Amino acid sequence: MAGVSCGAKDLSDILLKDKSGKIAESGKQVLLVEANTNITPTFLKYQNVNFLMALSQDDMRPDCIRMALIGALRFGKCFIIDIDKLPLYNAIETYMDMIKPGLYKDLLSGEVMKNEYWKQLVKPTDDEPYQGSNFNESQFERFHFVLLTHSVPDKTISDLFYTITIE
């Protein structure tokens, strides 16, 4: 797995702030692997991120995912989905594609941060802070899509991401 290993205490600098610039340099979204402990979800929930749990039926409603995504884009935050110990990569792709066909691939490729893509995700019924005039694309450089897993993924999956392994 290409990427970096770190302790939970370093996660803020490595993931949330990307102080080394390695995530941005990779051009990939993030796979966060925490196979031996289970403290990362608690830590992340108290950070300035949009955090969803794949095992929560409520969190995986298309509108909940869409709002978490556009909120993370709008405010330049991490958009994190915790898939627990299950290989839910295909399920996440299905949930994303219910919002907009190809959305998962567009997240992985970074297309969602380009050419006003976000306008395709915003609905006229969304609250005012999420309407077009309130988006500042300079915030997008801090945005990261993150899948958090508690098991070691197959190489075919990890190759798609910049991998951060929590020791």
Secondary structure, 3 states (H helix, E strand, C coil): CCEEEECHHHHHHHHHCCCCCHHHHHCCCEEEECCCCCCHHHHHHCCCCEEEECCCCCCCCHHHHHHHHHHHHHHCCEEEEECCCCCCHHHHHHHHHHHCCCHHHHHHHCHHHCCCHHHHCCCCCCCHHHCHHHCCHHHHHHCEEEEEECCCCCHHHHCCCEEEEEC
